[in-house]
Structures are given as structure tokens and as C-alpha cells.
Amino acid sequence: MIFYTSDLHFGHVNILRYTGRPWSNLDAMREGLVENWNNVVTPDDVVYILGDVVMGKRAENLPVLNDLNGYKVLILGNHDYPHPSNPSKIVDKWTQVYADYVDEMHLELDKLFEGRPFRLSHFPAKMIDHTDEVRYAEFRPQVPEDGYLIHGHLHCVDRVVADRHIHIGIDADWTDYDVPRYTPIPEIAIGKLIKRVEVRQ
């Protein structure tokens, strides 16, 4: 199976308060996210992580990726040190370190699902942000023609934040599609969402 997630923010204490995640401390969040992940992802599955996988002390927090099942494809987010929004000396130092913990790394990635173009990016395309200031304008992708942008970054419960945008961040609520909270989103659930959206149009 194929799964999607983003904005795990392992090692980021403020994310607990900011998003209302149901854990009391970082160790509990780490254990909970790993357990949730491995309850649905097998070693043979593929998971696209759309950015911001760890925070805090990266060298201490990146090894959690070794505890997660599956073939891991990291689409870089602004908090991932190899992302080009960071100073070049940071990018140069950390690119290989991150590569040791994931199977692939990309800035964006295009793929097909049931004949539809999917563009995978950490950021939404439209000038949407979770702060008052819209940031990283130069890294905002285009929505593919006749397709969908799959993204994270927003730390909200909403699944659809704009036309042909699908938010798969770990804080998004996909329970209407039989996906437990704080777990990776199976591609089949995204397909069901698209069909439901298009029926309403």
C-alpha cells in the first residue's frame, strides 16, 4: 500500500500545545506516533512524508525514522535542514545525514493515481499559511492541470483547504474515511475524498 503524511515534528515540544496533540510530553508523542504508524504501515508499504519530519536536535531525533515501517520518501519541508530555504552551509552539512534515514528525498514529486496527476509538496500552492504572514512564496508549487496538489505545512484538521488541494498533515482529521487520527493516510482514502468532492461539484 501507499501512504501519505507530513509534519510529524518529532522532538518539537511546542507542537503539542500548538496543535492539541493528545500526548503529555515528547517521549509519549514519539511512542504514540511510532505505534500509530506501525499499526497501519508494513515493511513492504511506501510512505510519502511531505516534510518537517523532526525538529529540535536533528541528530538526536532523526533516528526515530529507523523505528518506522516502510519505504520512506521524504518531500522536503522548510524545517528539514536539506531544504533550500536554509543556508547553503546547513543544506550541505545535513543532506547526507537525512539521506541515511530515508530511502528517497525530493523537493517536489509528480506521480499518477488512477490516471490523475498528483503533485507532492510540503507547501500548498495558494498563498495559504498557518501564520499571519504567508511565507516561502518562491517554493509554492503549481497545482497540476486536471490534478491535485497533496501537501502538508498547515497543522490544521481540514482535509481540503482550497480547490484541488488535499491536506495530509498528521494533524488532519480523516476519520470520515476510516483513518484513525495521527496515522499516515492511505492513498485509497485520498481517492475516496476526490470522488466525494467531484460528486459535489
Residue pairs with C-beta under 8 A, 6 or more apart in sequence:
1 41
1 42
1 45
1 46
1 186
1 187
1 188
2 45
2 46
2 47
2 48
2 186
2 187
3 40
3 41
3 45
3 46
3 47
3 48
3 70
3 184
3 185
3 186
3 187
4 47
4 48
4 50
4 120
4 150
4 168
4 184
4 185
4 187
4 190
5 37
5 47
5 48
5 49
5 50
5 152
5 168
5 169
5 170
5 183
5 184
5 185
6 49
6 50
6 51
6 52
6 75
6 77
6 122
6 151
6 152
6 153
6 168
6 169
6 170
7 50
7 51
7 52
7 77
7 152
7 153
7 155
7 169
7 170
7 171
8 33
8 49
8 52
8 53
8 54
8 170
9 15
9 52
9 53
9 54
9 55
9 79
10 26
10 29
10 30
10 33
10 53
10 54
10 55
10 56
10 61
10 64
11 26
11 30
11 54
11 55
11 56
11 57
11 58
11 60
11 61
12 26
12 54
12 55
12 56
13 25
13 26
13 56
15 21
15 29
15 55
15 155
16 23
16 24
16 25
16 26
16 29
18 155
19 155
19 171
21 29
21 171
21 182
22 32
22 181
22 182
23 29
23 32
30 64
32 182
33 170
33 182
34 64
34 67
34 68
36 180
36 182
36 183
37 47
37 68
37 69
37 183
37 184
38 67
38 68
38 69
39 180
39 183
40 180
40 183
40 184
40 186
41 47
41 68
41 69
41 70
41 184
42 69
42 70
43 69
43 70
44 70
45 69
45 70
45 71
46 70
46 71
46 73
47 68
47 70
47 71
47 72
47 73
47 184
48 73
48 75
48 109
48 120
48 150
49 72
49 73
49 74
49 75
49 102
50 75
50 77
50 120
50 121
50 122
50 150
50 151
50 152
50 153
50 168
50 169
51 74
51 75
51 76
51 77
51 78
51 79
51 80
51 83
51 122
51 152
51 153
52 77
52 78
52 79
52 80
52 122
52 152
52 153
53 62
53 65
53 74
53 77
53 80
54 61
54 62
54 64
54 65
55 61
55 79
58 81
58 94
58 97
59 97
62 97
62 98
62 100
62 101
63 101
65 72
65 101
65 102
66 101
71 103
72 101
72 102
72 103
72 104
73 102
73 103
73 104
73 105
73 106
73 109
74 80
74 98
74 102
74 104
74 105
74 106
75 105
75 106
75 107
75 108
75 109
75 120
75 121
75 122
76 82
76 83
76 105
76 106
76 107
76 122
77 83
77 122
77 123
77 152
77 153
78 85
78 86
78 122
78 123
78 135
78 136
78 139
78 153
80 98
81 90
81 91
81 93
81 94
81 95
81 97
81 98
82 91
82 94
82 95
82 98
82 105
83 91
83 107
83 122
83 139
84 91
84 107
84 139
85 136
85 139
95 105
98 105
99 105
106 120
107 139
108 119
108 120
108 121
108 141
109 119
109 120
110 117
110 118
110 119
110 120
110 144
111 117
111 118
111 120
112 118
113 187
113 190
113 191
114 191
116 146
116 147
116 148
116 194
117 144
117 145
117 146
117 147
117 148
118 144
118 147
118 148
118 149
118 150
119 141
119 142
119 143
119 144
119 147
119 148
119 149
119 150
120 150
120 151
121 141
121 149
121 150
121 151
122 139
122 151
122 152
122 153
123 136
123 139
123 140
123 141
123 151
123 153
124 140
124 149
124 151
124 153
124 154
124 161
124 162
124 165
124 167
125 140
125 141
125 142
125 143
125 149
125 151
125 162
125 165
126 140
126 162
126 165
127 134
127 137
127 140
128 134
128 154
128 161
128 162
128 165
129 135
129 153
129 154
130 153
130 154
130 155
130 156
141 149
141 151
143 149
143 163
143 164
143 165
147 164
148 164
148 165
148 166
148 194
149 164
149 165
149 166
150 166
150 168
150 190
151 165
151 166
151 167
151 168
152 167
152 168
152 169
152 170
153 169
154 161
154 167
154 169
155 169
155 171
156 167
156 169
156 171
156 172
157 171
157 172
157 173
158 167
158 172
158 173
159 166
159 167
159 172
159 173
159 174
159 193
160 166
160 167
160 193
160 197
161 167
166 190
166 193
166 194
168 185
168 190
170 182
171 182
172 185
173 181
174 181
174 185
174 189
175 181
177 189
177 192
177 193
178 189
179 185
179 186
179 189
